[in-house]
Amino acid sequence: MRLYSMPSSGNSYKVRLLLALTGRDCELVDVEDASDALIAAKADGALPFGKAPVLHLDDGRMLPESNAILTWLGDGTAFVPDDAFARTQMLSWMFWEQNQHEGVIAVRAALRSYPSRAHLATPERMADLLKRGHALLAVMEERLAARDWLVGDGASLADICLYAYTHTAGSRGGFDMAGFPAVCAWIERVAALPGYVGLDG
């Protein structure tokens, strides 16, 4: 397999993390934001939706979208619950990550991290993202206050999915993580999983 991955992106990182946790081999092709490699990958048709990550399977099929890739890679592993309702709960958190969490937590981090987007980081927008992000982290805090994992008794794709941008919410996004002790403890549990690799590899 070959993964077209943006090294600094949480969406790409979550796929690299699951690959590491499951011990699967995969060739990595770095297509960082604004790089020549990204331009070339788009021109070659390697990125069907025009962005990373995209997993190229051995038979030539291409699978875009990070959470779809997680679902494909996670099939048959311990990261997908056997119980049908628990699986659906897992998917609910994954949908929430892309529909709510990523568009706030990741966006604020991107506005702070990428010089090309700095002009979009108006004080009003950054304050709004900060307020909304803390509310989203509070949803996770409530869920994790009395449990180790988002779904079931062990780490699932939901945890891997939400870990990607949450674990850098403080350092990259400027969110006050001290107010979310259960989330911080959960971050440590994910980082302790066998096979774990960090954002920088």
C-alpha positions in Angstrom: 0.0 0.0 0.0 1.0 3.6 -0.5 -0.2 6.5 1.7 -0.2 10.0 0.4 0.2 11.9 3.7 0.6 15.5 4.7 3.1 15.3 7.6 1.8 18.2 9.6 -1.9 17.3 9.2 -3.8 15.5 12.0 -6.0 13.9 9.3 -3.0 12.2 7.8 -1.5 11.5 11.2 -4.4 9.5 12.4 -3.9 7.1 9.4 -0.2 6.8 10.1 -1.0 6.1 13.8 -3.4 3.3 13.0 -0.9 1.8 10.6 1.7 1.8 13.4 -0.7 0.4 16.0 -1.7 -2.5 13.8 1.9 -3.1 12.5 1.0 -2.8 8.8 3.6 -1.8 6.2 2.8 1.1 4.0 4.9 3.3 1.7 4.6 7.0 2.7 4.6 9.8 0.2 4.9 13.2 1.8 2.7 15.9 0.3 3.1 18.8 2.6 0.9 21.9 2.3 2.0 24.1 -0.6 4.8 21.7 -1.6 5.9 20.7 -5.1 5.0 17.1 -4.1 1.4 18.1 -3.4 1.1 19.9 -6.7 2.5 16.9 -8.5 0.3 14.4 -6.7 -2.8 16.5 -7.7 -1.6 16.7 -11.3 -1.0 12.9 -11.4 -4.5 12.2 -10.2 -3.2 10.6 -7.0 -5.5 12.7 -4.8 -9.1 12.1 -6.0 -10.6 14.9 -3.8 -7.5 17.1 -4.2 -6.2 16.6 -0.7 -4.4 14.2 1.6 -4.6 11.6 3.0 -5.3 9.1 0.3 -4.5 5.4 0.6 -3.6 3.6 -2.6 -4.3 -0.1 -2.3 -2.2 -2.9 -3.8 -4.7 -3.5 -6.5 -4.7 0.1 -7.6 -7.9 1.3 -6.0 -7.7 4.7 -4.1 -9.4 5.5 -0.8 -9.6 9.1 0.2 -10.8 10.7 3.4 -9.1 10.0 6.7 -12.0 8.4 8.6 -12.9 6.2 5.6 -9.3 5.0 5.5 -9.4 4.3 9.3 -12.6 2.3 8.8 -11.0 0.2 6.0 -7.8 -0.4 7.9 -9.5 -1.1 11.2 -11.8 -3.8 9.8 -11.2 -7.0 11.6 -8.9 -5.4 14.3 -9.4 -4.8 18.0 -10.0 -1.2 17.2 -13.5 -1.9 15.9 -15.9 -3.3 18.5 -17.7 -6.6 17.9 -21.0 -5.3 19.3 -23.1 -3.6 16.7 -24.3 -0.8 18.9 -20.8 0.0 20.1 -19.6 0.0 16.5 -22.3 2.6 15.7 -21.3 4.7 18.7 -17.7 4.6 17.4 -18.9 5.9 14.0 -21.0 8.6 15.7 -17.9 10.0 17.4 -16.0 9.7 14.1 -18.7 11.7 12.3 -18.7 14.2 15.1 -15.0 14.6 14.8 -15.2 15.6 11.1 -18.5 17.6 11.4 -17.8 19.5 14.6 -14.4 19.0 16.2 -12.0 19.2 13.2 -13.6 22.3 11.8 -12.8 24.2 15.0 -9.9 22.6 16.8 -7.9 21.9 13.7 -8.8 25.1 12.0 -7.6 27.3 14.9 -4.3 25.3 15.0 -3.9 25.8 11.2 -4.5 29.5 11.4 -1.7 29.7 14.1 0.7 27.3 12.3 0.6 28.0 8.6 2.0 31.4 7.5 -0.1 31.3 4.3 -3.3 31.3 6.5 -2.2 34.0 9.0 -4.2 36.7 7.3 -7.4 34.7 8.0 -6.7 34.7 11.8 -8.6 37.8 12.7 -9.0 38.5 16.5 -12.7 37.9 16.2 -12.4 34.6 14.4 -9.7 33.3 16.8 -11.8 34.3 19.8 -14.8 32.5 18.4 -12.9 29.4 17.6 -11.4 29.4 21.1 -14.8 29.6 22.7 -16.3 26.9 20.4 -13.3 24.7 20.8 -13.5 24.7 24.6 -17.1 23.8 24.3 -16.2 20.8 22.1 -13.5 19.7 24.5 -16.0 19.9 27.3 -18.1 17.3 25.4 -15.2 15.0 25.4 -14.4 15.8 29.0 -17.9 14.8 30.1 -17.7 11.5 28.1 -14.2 10.6 29.5 -14.8 11.7 33.1 -16.0 8.2 34.1 -14.5 6.0 31.4 -11.0 5.3 29.9 -12.1 5.2 26.2 -14.8 6.9 24.1 -16.5 3.6 23.3 -16.3 0.2 25.0 -13.5 -1.1 27.2 -10.6 -0.5 24.9 -9.3 2.0 22.4 -11.3 2.1 19.2 -11.1 4.0 15.9 -13.0 6.8 17.7 -10.1 7.4 20.0 -7.5 7.3 17.2 -9.6 9.6 15.1 -10.2 12.2 17.9 -6.7 11.9 19.3 -5.1 13.3 16.2 -6.1 17.0 16.6 -6.9 16.8 20.4 -3.4 16.0 21.5 -2.0 19.1 20.0 -5.0 21.3 20.8 -3.0 23.1 23.5 0.4 23.4 21.8 -0.8 24.2 18.3 -4.3 25.5 18.9 -3.8 27.5 22.0 -6.6 25.9 23.9 -6.4 25.7 27.7 -6.1 22.0 28.3 -5.7 22.4 32.1 -9.5 22.7 32.2 -9.9 19.2 30.8 -8.1 16.7 33.1 -10.0 13.6 31.8 -9.1 14.5 28.2 -5.5 14.9 29.2 -5.4 11.6 30.9 -7.0 10.0 27.9 -4.3 11.6 25.7 -1.7 9.8 27.8 -3.5 6.5 27.5 -3.5 6.7 23.7 0.2 7.6 23.7 0.9 4.5 25.8 -0.7 2.1 23.3 1.8 -0.5 22.0 3.2 0.5 18.6 2.3 4.2 19.2 4.1 6.8 17.0 3.9 10.6 17.5 2.9 13.2 14.9 6.6 13.6 13.9 7.1 9.9 13.6 
